[in-house]
Amino acid sequence: MWTPYITVIADRLNEAVHVLDRFHVVANLKAVDEVRRTEVKKLNDENKPAYLKNSRWLFLKKKKRVRGAARVRLREILGMNLRTVKAYLLKEDFDHLWTYKCPHWASTVTDEWTRDVMRHRSLPELKKFARTIRENKELNLNYFHAQKAFS
């Protein structure tokens, strides 16, 4: 989703359909980790308990792939009112996008999700990702137009 790359593709291969695949879109959801890091620093500065210490991979994995003691810890953290939890839940909501087959419904879900993220005043890191998704919406929808055949 790097703008210079998209521009070169459009200039050199103007007949090609540019497909932003799932892997490269989701890779930009590292914003959840940025929210976590910021919150860890804030909790340390305020001398509050380090709830989020050593929890990076809990938030980067899909919820269904967290097992055992890590799942118990994730469940405990999800019960807290933290910015990281909000970002994680929004990330999990975004993952639901990939279950759609119809580009129209994928477009609707994308619009709703970006609108929800932009409403959160406390998640500027995720807002940056949402803006990127809005800017490249048509390229992302090409993944659905291509019936998820290309990555």
Backbone as a printed PyTorch tensor [residue, N CA C, xyz], in Angstrom:
tensor([[[  0.8190,  -1.1940,   0.0000],
         [  0.0000,   0.0000,   0.0000],
         [  0.8600,   1.2540,   0.0000]],

        [[  2.1170,   1.1100,  -0.3240],
         [  3.0350,   2.2320,  -0.3730],
         [  2.7230,   3.0450,  -1.6230]],

        [[  2.4490,   4.3250,  -1.4740],
         [  1.9920,   5.1800,  -2.5690],
         [  2.9350,   5.1910,  -3.7740]],

        [[  4.2550,   5.3320,  -3.6040],
         [  5.1340,   5.3060,  -4.7840],
         [  5.0230,   3.9880,  -5.5660]],

        [[  4.8900,   2.8900,  -4.8680],
         [  4.7460,   1.5850,  -5.5300],
         [  3.4510,   1.5380,  -6.3370]],

        [[  2.3720,   1.9850,  -5.7440],
         [  1.0760,   1.9890,  -6.4260],
         [  1.1330,   2.8760,  -7.6640]],

        [[  1.8170,   4.0130,  -7.5660],
         [  1.9510,   4.9340,  -8.6920],
         [  2.7320,   4.3000,  -9.8360]],

        [[  3.8290,   3.6400,  -9.5210],
         [  4.6470,   2.9920, -10.5540],
         [  3.8510,   1.8910, -11.2530]],

        [[  3.1250,   1.0990, -10.4730],
         [  2.2980,   0.0380, -11.0660],
         [  1.2710,   0.6380, -12.0130]],

        [[  0.6290,   1.7160, -11.5830],
         [ -0.3880,   2.3650, -12.4180],
         [  0.2220,   2.9300, -13.6980]],

        [[  1.4400,   3.4930, -13.6020],
         [  2.0910,   4.0780, -14.7820],
         [  2.5900,   3.0130, -15.7590]],

        [[  3.2680,   2.0090, -15.2380],
         [  3.9070,   1.0080, -16.0890],
         [  2.9490,  -0.0750, -16.5670]],

        [[  2.0000,  -0.4360, -15.7440],
         [  1.0790,  -1.5330, -16.0700],
         [ -0.3630,  -1.0350, -15.9670]],

        [[ -0.6920,  -0.0570, -16.8190],
         [ -1.9920,   0.5940, -16.6950],
         [ -3.1750,  -0.3130, -17.0140]],

        [[ -2.9540,  -1.4310, -17.6700],
         [ -4.0360,  -2.3700, -17.9670],
         [ -4.2170,  -3.4140, -16.8680]],

        [[ -3.2460,  -3.5090, -15.9780],
         [ -3.2920,  -4.5350, -14.9230],
         [ -4.2420,  -4.1140, -13.8090]],

        [[ -4.8070,  -5.0970, -13.1540],
         [ -5.6340,  -4.8540, -11.9770],
         [ -4.7420,  -5.0130, -10.7560]],

        [[ -4.6170,  -3.9540,  -9.9990],
         [ -3.7620,  -3.9760,  -8.8110],
         [ -4.5790,  -4.5380,  -7.6570]],

        [[ -4.1140,  -5.6320,  -7.0840],
         [ -4.8170,  -6.3080,  -5.9960],
         [ -4.0110,  -6.1610,  -4.7090]],

        [[ -4.6340,  -5.5530,  -3.7070],
         [ -4.0290,  -5.5280,  -2.3720],
         [ -4.5520,  -6.7530,  -1.6520]],

        [[ -3.6560,  -7.6660,  -1.3570],
         [ -4.1120,  -8.9160,  -0.7590],
         [ -4.1910,  -8.8090,   0.7540]],

        [[ -4.8170,  -9.7870,   1.3210],
         [ -5.0830,  -9.8500,   2.7520],
         [ -3.8120,  -9.7230,   3.5910]],

        [[ -2.7730, -10.4440,   3.2220],
         [ -1.5430, -10.4460,   4.0060],
         [ -0.9700,  -9.0400,   4.1520]],

        [[ -0.8680,  -8.3050,   3.0430],
         [ -0.2430,  -6.9910,   3.0920],
         [ -1.1220,  -5.9540,   3.7680]],

        [[ -2.4170,  -6.1270,   3.7160],
         [ -3.3070,  -5.2110,   4.4190],
         [ -3.2050,  -5.4470,   5.9200]],

        [[ -3.3180,  -6.7010,   6.3290],
         [ -3.3020,  -7.0450,   7.7530],
         [ -1.9320,  -6.7550,   8.3680]],

        [[ -0.8820,  -6.8290,   7.5830],
         [  0.4580,  -6.5350,   8.1030],
         [  0.5310,  -5.1100,   8.6510]],

        [[ -0.2880,  -4.2260,   8.1270],
         [ -0.3070,  -2.8460,   8.6130],
         [ -1.0700,  -2.6830,   9.9230]],

        [[ -1.6810,  -3.7380,  10.4050],
         [ -2.3800,  -3.6700,  11.6870],
         [ -1.4220,  -3.7610,  12.8730]],

        [[ -0.1440,  -3.5720,  12.5910],
         [  0.8350,  -3.4960,  13.6740],
         [  0.5670,  -2.2650,  14.5360]],

        [[ -0.3810,  -1.4610,  14.1070],
         [ -0.7780,  -0.2890,  14.8960],
         [ -1.2730,  -0.7040,  16.2730]],

        [[ -1.8250,  -1.9030,  16.3950],
         [ -2.2710,  -2.4030,  17.6970],
         [ -1.0790,  -2.5090,  18.6390]],

        [[  0.0600,  -2.9480,  18.1290],
         [  1.2570,  -3.0420,  18.9610],
         [  1.7680,  -1.6540,  19.3340]],

        [[  1.6190,  -0.6970,  18.4400],
         [  2.0230,   0.6760,  18.7560],
         [  1.1610,   1.2320,  19.8850]],

        [[ -0.1320,   0.9270,  19.8640],
         [ -1.0300,   1.3520,  20.9440],
         [ -0.5830,   0.7080,  22.2510]],

        [[ -0.2570,  -0.5720,  22.2080],
         [  0.1770,  -1.2980,  23.4030],
         [  1.4520,  -0.6960,  23.9710]],

        [[  2.4230,  -0.4230,  23.1050],
         [  3.6890,   0.1570,  23.5690],
         [  3.4760,   1.5120,  24.2370]],

        [[  2.6630,   2.3340,  23.6060],
         [  2.3690,   3.6530,  24.1700],
         [  1.7100,   3.5280,  25.5320]],

        [[  0.7860,   2.5850,  25.6290],
         [  0.0730,   2.4030,  26.8950],
         [  0.9830,   1.8300,  27.9820]],

        [[  1.9020,   0.9540,  27.6250],
         [  2.8570,   0.4130,  28.6000],
         [  3.7040,   1.5510,  29.1640]],

        [[  4.1820,   2.4440,  28.3020],
         [  4.9860,   3.5810,  28.7660],
         [  4.1740,   4.4700,  29.6960]],

        [[  2.9120,   4.6990,  29.3250],
         [  2.0510,   5.5500,  30.1410],
         [  1.8090,   4.9110,  31.5120]],

        [[  1.5360,   3.6210,  31.5490],
         [  1.3150,   2.9310,  32.8260],
         [  2.5730,   2.9620,  33.6960]],

        [[  3.7360,   2.7930,  33.0630],
         [  5.0000,   2.8650,  33.8220],
         [  5.2250,   4.2510,  34.3980]],

        [[  4.9420,   5.2900,  33.6030],
         [  5.1240,   6.6680,  34.0660],
         [  4.2010,   7.0040,  35.2320]],

        [[  3.0160,   6.3990,  35.2490],
         [  2.0430,   6.6610,  36.3160],
         [  2.1940,   5.6910,  37.4890]],

        [[  3.2320,   4.8480,  37.4430],
         [  3.4940,   3.8480,  38.4910],
         [  2.2980,   2.9250,  38.7280]],

        [[  1.6330,   2.5540,  37.6690],
         [  0.5130,   1.6100,  37.7540],
         [  1.0320,   0.2120,  37.4320]],

        [[  0.3040,  -0.8200,  37.8210],
         [  0.7490,  -2.1920,  37.5360],
         [  0.9540,  -2.4130,  36.0380]],

        [[  1.9360,  -3.2150,  35.7080],
         [  2.2870,  -3.4880,  34.3070],
         [  1.4050,  -4.6060,  33.7630]],

        [[  0.1330,  -4.2930,  33.5350],
         [ -0.8090,  -5.2870,  33.0210],
         [ -0.3860,  -5.8450,  31.6650]],

        [[  0.2070,  -4.9850,  30.8570],
         [  0.4860,  -5.3400,  29.4720],
         [  1.9080,  -5.8180,  29.2220]],

        [[  2.6880,  -5.9480,  30.2780],
         [  4.0740,  -6.3760,  30.1050],
         [  4.1100,  -7.8010,  29.5500]],

        [[  4.9660,  -8.0240,  28.5740],
         [  5.1230,  -9.3190,  27.9020],
         [  3.8260,  -9.8300,  27.2610]],

        [[  3.0690,  -8.9220,  26.6940],
         [  1.7980,  -9.3250,  26.0790],
         [  1.7430,  -9.0310,  24.5770]],

        [[  2.8700,  -8.7100,  23.9900],
         [  2.8880,  -8.3120,  22.5870],
         [  2.2100,  -9.3380,  21.6840]],

        [[  2.5960, -10.5940,  21.7990],
         [  2.0850, -11.6170,  20.8830],
         [  0.6340, -11.9750,  21.1590]],

        [[  0.1710, -11.7080,  22.3670],
         [ -1.2490, -11.9320,  22.6490],
         [ -2.1190, -11.0630,  21.7560]],

        [[ -1.6730,  -9.8380,  21.5290],
         [ -2.4670,  -8.8860,  20.7620],
         [ -2.2180,  -8.9660,  19.2630]],

        [[ -1.1070,  -9.5500,  18.8640],
         [ -0.8270,  -9.6600,  17.4350],
         [ -1.4230, -10.9250,  16.8210]],

        [[ -1.6520, -11.9370,  17.6470],
         [ -2.2720, -13.1690,  17.1450],
         [ -3.7830, -12.9980,  17.0470]],

        [[ -4.3880, -13.8360,  16.2100],
         [ -5.8430, -13.8790,  16.1880],
         [ -6.3120, -14.5260,  17.4830]],

        [[ -7.4640, -14.1090,  17.9520],
         [ -7.9710, -14.6200,  19.2300],
         [ -8.1180, -16.1350,  19.2170]],

        [[ -8.5470, -16.6930,  18.0950],
         [ -8.7630, -18.1440,  18.0270],
         [ -7.4580, -18.9340,  18.0370]],

        [[ -6.3180, -18.2690,  17.8510],
         [ -5.0280, -18.9690,  17.8520],
         [ -4.2760, -18.8650,  19.1720]],

        [[ -4.8560, -18.1750,  20.1380],
         [ -4.2360, -18.0640,  21.4550],
         [ -4.7280, -19.2380,  22.2930]],

        [[ -3.8040, -19.9910,  22.8670],
         [ -4.1540, -21.2160,  23.5870],
         [ -3.5660, -21.2350,  25.0010]],

        [[ -4.1180, -22.1030,  25.8360],
         [ -3.5700, -22.3950,  27.1600],
         [ -3.5600, -21.2170,  28.1000]],

        [[ -2.4410, -21.0760,  28.8220],
         [ -2.2970, -20.0120,  29.8230],
         [ -2.3780, -18.6360,  29.1710]],

        [[ -1.9040, -18.5290,  27.9350],
         [ -1.9600, -17.2520,  27.2260],
         [ -3.4090, -16.8260,  27.0020]],

        [[ -4.2760, -17.8000,  26.7400],
         [ -5.6980, -17.5010,  26.5330],
         [ -6.3390, -16.9690,  27.8190]],

        [[ -5.9590, -17.5540,  28.9510],
         [ -6.4700, -17.0910,  30.2490],
         [ -6.0080, -15.6560,  30.4990]],

        [[ -4.7380, -15.4070,  30.2270],
         [ -4.1910, -14.0580,  30.4250],
         [ -4.8650, -13.0550,  29.5030]],

        [[ -5.0850, -13.4440,  28.2440],
         [ -5.7620, -12.5550,  27.3020],
         [ -7.1770, -12.2430,  27.7910]],

        [[ -7.8740, -13.2360,  28.2810],
         [ -9.2300, -13.0390,  28.7910],
         [ -9.2310, -12.0450,  29.9510]],

        [[ -8.2350, -12.1460,  30.8330],
         [ -8.1280, -11.2110,  31.9650],
         [ -7.8970,  -9.7820,  31.4780]],

        [[ -6.9810,  -9.6430,  30.5330],
         [ -6.6530,  -8.3100,  30.0140],
         [ -7.8510,  -7.7170,  29.2690]],

        [[ -8.5820,  -8.5480,  28.5260],
         [ -9.7300,  -8.0430,  27.7750],
         [-10.8340,  -7.5210,  28.6890]],

        [[-10.8080,  -7.9020,  29.9510],
         [-11.7850,  -7.4010,  30.9100],
         [-11.4540,  -6.0110,  31.4420]],

        [[-10.3010,  -5.4920,  31.0800],
         [ -9.8660,  -4.1790,  31.5680],
         [-10.2370,  -3.0990,  30.5650]],

        [[-10.3740,  -1.8950,  31.0620],
         [-10.7010,  -0.7560,  30.2080],
         [ -9.4030,  -0.0690,  29.7810]],

        [[ -8.7500,  -0.6410,  28.7790],
         [ -7.4770,  -0.1260,  28.2850],
         [ -7.6030,   0.2130,  26.8060]],

        [[ -6.7980,   1.1790,  26.3600],
         [ -6.7800,   1.5340,  24.9410],
         [ -6.3680,   0.3400,  24.0890]],

        [[ -5.4290,  -0.4410,  24.5920],
         [ -4.9390,  -1.6050,  23.8580],
         [ -6.0620,  -2.6050,  23.6190]],

        [[ -6.9230,  -2.7770,  24.5930],
         [ -8.0520,  -3.6980,  24.4550],
         [ -8.9940,  -3.2010,  23.3640]],

        [[ -9.2660,  -1.9060,  23.3510],
         [-10.1330,  -1.3370,  22.3120],
         [ -9.5160,  -1.5570,  20.9320]],

        [[ -8.2120,  -1.3060,  20.8170],
         [ -7.5300,  -1.4880,  19.5350],
         [ -7.5720,  -2.9540,  19.1070]],

        [[ -7.3620,  -3.8520,  20.0490],
         [ -7.3940,  -5.2880,  19.7570],
         [ -8.7710,  -5.7230,  19.2740]],

        [[ -9.8120,  -5.2610,  19.9450],
         [-11.1700,  -5.6300,  19.5490],
         [-11.5100,  -5.0850,  18.1610]],

        [[-11.0340,  -3.8830,  17.8460],
         [-11.2410,  -3.3360,  16.5060],
         [-10.4730,  -4.1490,  15.4660]],

        [[ -9.2740,  -4.6010,  15.8340],
         [ -8.4940,  -5.4590,  14.9220],
         [ -9.2460,  -6.7590,  14.6340]],

        [[ -9.8070,  -7.3520,  15.6740],
         [-10.5740,  -8.5870,  15.5010],
         [-11.8180,  -8.3460,  14.6430]],

        [[-12.4580,  -7.1950,  14.8090],
         [-13.6100,  -6.8480,  13.9650],
         [-13.1930,  -6.7150,  12.5040]],

        [[-12.0340,  -6.1040,  12.2790],
         [-11.5570,  -5.9290,  10.9090],
         [-11.2910,  -7.2770,  10.2480]],

        [[-10.8290,  -8.2340,  11.0200],
         [-10.5370,  -9.5610,  10.4810],
         [-11.7890, -10.2320,   9.9100]],

        [[-12.9410,  -9.8300,  10.3910],
         [-14.2090, -10.3810,   9.8880],
         [-14.4410, -10.0120,   8.4160]],

        [[-13.8150,  -8.9430,   7.9560],
         [-13.9460,  -8.5010,   6.5660],
         [-13.6200,  -9.6130,   5.5750]],

        [[-12.6380, -10.4160,   5.8880],
         [-12.1470, -11.4220,   4.9410],
         [-13.0980, -12.5960,   4.7650]],

        [[-14.1730, -12.6610,   5.5400],
         [-15.1450, -13.7430,   5.3820],
         [-16.1280, -13.4560,   4.2520]],

        [[-16.1990, -12.2260,   3.7900],
         [-17.1480, -11.8550,   2.7410],
         [-16.6420, -12.2720,   1.3720]],

        [[-17.5630, -12.5750,   0.4930],
         [-17.2230, -12.9170,  -0.8910],
         [-17.6320, -11.7970,  -1.8370]],

        [[-18.6960, -11.1150,  -1.5140],
         [-19.2420, -10.0570,  -2.3660],
         [-18.5110,  -8.7380,  -2.1140]],

        [[-17.9830,  -8.1060,  -3.1650],
         [-17.2800,  -6.8300,  -2.9920],
         [-18.1590,  -5.7410,  -2.3750]],

        [[-19.4620,  -5.7660,  -2.6810],
         [-20.3660,  -4.7600,  -2.1250],
         [-20.4060,  -4.8350,  -0.5990]],

        [[-20.5490,  -6.0440,  -0.0600],
         [-20.6050,  -6.2030,   1.3910],
         [-19.2480,  -5.9140,   2.0210]],

        [[-18.1880,  -6.2860,   1.3470],
         [-16.8490,  -5.9700,   1.8580],
         [-16.6600,  -4.4560,   1.9270]],

        [[-17.1800,  -3.7540,   0.9370],
         [-17.1090,  -2.2910,   0.9280],
         [-17.8970,  -1.6980,   2.0850]],

        [[-19.0810,  -2.2320,   2.3270],
         [-19.9180,  -1.7460,   3.4220],
         [-19.2420,  -1.9630,   4.7710]],

        [[-18.6770,  -3.1530,   4.9680],
         [-17.9880,  -3.4590,   6.2270],
         [-16.7700,  -2.5570,   6.4010]],

        [[-16.0390,  -2.3230,   5.3320],
         [-14.8680,  -1.4410,   5.3880],
         [-15.2780,  -0.0330,   5.8000]],

        [[-16.3420,   0.4710,   5.2050],
         [-16.8240,   1.8190,   5.5470],
         [-17.2370,   1.9080,   7.0100]],

        [[-17.9740,   0.9150,   7.4790],
         [-18.4280,   0.9150,   8.8730],
         [-17.2500,   0.8270,   9.8330]],

        [[-16.2880,  -0.0370,   9.5090],
         [-15.1510,  -0.2220,  10.3940],
         [-14.3190,   1.0490,  10.4800]],

        [[-14.0280,   1.6640,   9.3430],
         [-13.2160,   2.8890,   9.3690],
         [-13.9540,   4.0100,  10.0980]],

        [[-15.2590,   4.0820,   9.9370],
         [-16.0460,   5.0920,  10.6530],
         [-15.9510,   4.8600,  12.1700]],

        [[-16.0470,   3.6030,  12.5950],
         [-15.9390,   3.2860,  14.0230],
         [-14.5720,   3.6680,  14.5800]],

        [[-13.5270,   3.3860,  13.8370],
         [-12.1690,   3.7160,  14.2990],
         [-11.9900,   5.2240,  14.3910]],

        [[-12.4880,   5.9430,  13.4100],
         [-12.3010,   7.3930,  13.3970],
         [-13.0580,   8.0770,  14.5420]],

        [[-14.0420,   7.4150,  15.1040],
         [-14.7900,   7.9790,  16.2310],
         [-14.0090,   7.9180,  17.5400]],

        [[-13.0450,   7.0210,  17.6410],
         [-12.2590,   6.8810,  18.8660],
         [-11.2170,   7.9760,  18.9420]],

        [[-11.3390,   8.8160,  19.9400],
         [-10.3730,   9.8970,  20.1070],
         [ -9.0430,   9.3890,  20.6400]],

        [[ -9.0620,   8.2400,  21.3070],
         [ -7.8630,   7.7730,  22.0020],
         [ -7.0130,   6.7920,  21.1950]],

        [[ -7.2980,   6.6200,  19.9050],
         [ -6.5470,   5.6420,  19.1150],
         [ -5.9670,   6.2580,  17.8310]],

        [[ -5.0690,   7.2410,  17.9580],
         [ -4.5160,   7.8550,  16.7420],
         [ -3.7050,   6.8840,  15.8880]],

        [[ -3.0850,   5.8800,  16.5170],
         [ -2.2920,   4.9060,  15.7620],
         [ -3.1870,   4.0950,  14.8310]],

        [[ -4.3480,   3.7290,  15.3010],
         [ -5.2840,   2.9530,  14.4920],
         [ -5.9820,   3.8340,  13.4570]],

        [[ -6.1350,   5.1080,  13.7750],
         [ -6.7460,   6.0370,  12.8170],
         [ -5.8860,   6.1570,  11.5570]],

        [[ -4.5770,   6.1250,  11.7360],
         [ -3.6660,   6.1860,  10.5860],
         [ -3.9100,   4.9890,   9.6730]],

        [[ -4.0620,   3.7990,  10.2420],
         [ -4.3620,   2.6010,   9.4590],
         [ -5.7180,   2.7400,   8.7680]],

        [[ -6.7130,   3.2640,   9.4740],
         [ -8.0520,   3.4370,   8.8960],
         [ -8.0170,   4.4000,   7.7110]],

        [[ -7.2340,   5.4630,   7.8200],
         [ -7.1040,   6.4030,   6.6970],
         [ -6.4730,   5.7190,   5.4850]],

        [[ -5.4700,   4.8890,   5.7370],
         [ -4.8240,   4.1430,   4.6530],
         [ -5.8290,   3.2100,   3.9790]],

        [[ -6.6550,   2.5570,   4.7690],
         [ -7.6770,   1.6640,   4.2260],
         [ -8.6640,   2.4550,   3.3760]],

        [[ -9.0710,   3.6270,   3.8530],
         [ -9.9970,   4.4680,   3.0700],
         [ -9.3740,   4.9030,   1.7540]],

        [[ -8.1090,   5.3200,   1.8060],
         [ -7.4320,   5.8000,   0.5970],
         [ -7.2760,   4.7000,  -0.4450]],

        [[ -7.0680,   3.4720,   0.0010],
         [ -6.8260,   2.3500,  -0.9120],
         [ -7.9990,   1.3860,  -0.9760]],

        [[ -9.1770,   1.8880,  -0.7040],
         [-10.3600,   1.0270,  -0.6280],
         [-10.6050,   0.2670,  -1.9310]],

        [[-10.5270,   0.9460,  -3.0520],
         [-10.8020,   0.2900,  -4.3320],
         [ -9.7820,  -0.8080,  -4.6350]],

        [[ -8.5200,  -0.5570,  -4.3020],
         [ -7.4940,  -1.5720,  -4.5130],
         [ -7.7200,  -2.7760,  -3.6020]],

        [[ -8.1770,  -2.5110,  -2.3990],
         [ -8.4730,  -3.5950,  -1.4690],
         [ -9.6780,  -4.4000,  -1.9590]],

        [[-10.6630,  -3.7240,  -2.5170],
         [-11.8540,  -4.4190,  -3.0240],
         [-11.5370,  -5.2620,  -4.2580]],

        [[-10.4520,  -4.9400,  -4.9460],
         [-10.0430,  -5.7730,  -6.0870],
         [ -9.7570,  -7.2080,  -5.6450]],

        [[ -9.3490,  -7.3790,  -4.3940],
         [ -9.1320,  -8.7160,  -3.8340],
         [-10.4330,  -9.5150,  -3.8770]],

        [[-11.5360,  -8.8580,  -3.6040],
         [-12.8370,  -9.5210,  -3.6280],
         [-13.3670,  -9.6680,  -5.0540]],

        [[-13.0950,  -8.6560,  -5.9080],
         [-13.4850,  -8.7740,  -7.3200],
         [-12.7690,  -9.9300,  -7.9830]],

        [[-11.5400, -10.1860,  -7.5710],
         [-10.7430, -11.2950,  -8.1280],
         [-11.0840, -12.6130,  -7.4480]],

        [[-12.1200, -12.6010,  -6.6300],
         [-12.6040, -13.7810,  -5.9140],
         [-11.5300, -14.4140,  -5.0450]],

        [[-10.6980, -13.5570,  -4.4450],
         [ -9.6430, -13.9510,  -3.5020],
         [ -8.6350, -14.9270,  -4.1370]],

        [[ -8.5130, -14.8950,  -5.4390],
         [ -7.6420, -15.8350,  -6.1440],
         [ -6.1800, -15.3990,  -6.1780]],

        [[ -5.9180, -14.1260,  -5.9550],
         [ -4.5460, -13.6240,  -6.0760],
         [ -4.0690, -13.0560,  -4.7620]],

        [[ -2.7740, -13.2470,  -4.5090],
         [ -2.1780, -12.6250,  -3.3320],
         [ -0.8040, -12.1170,  -3.7120]]])
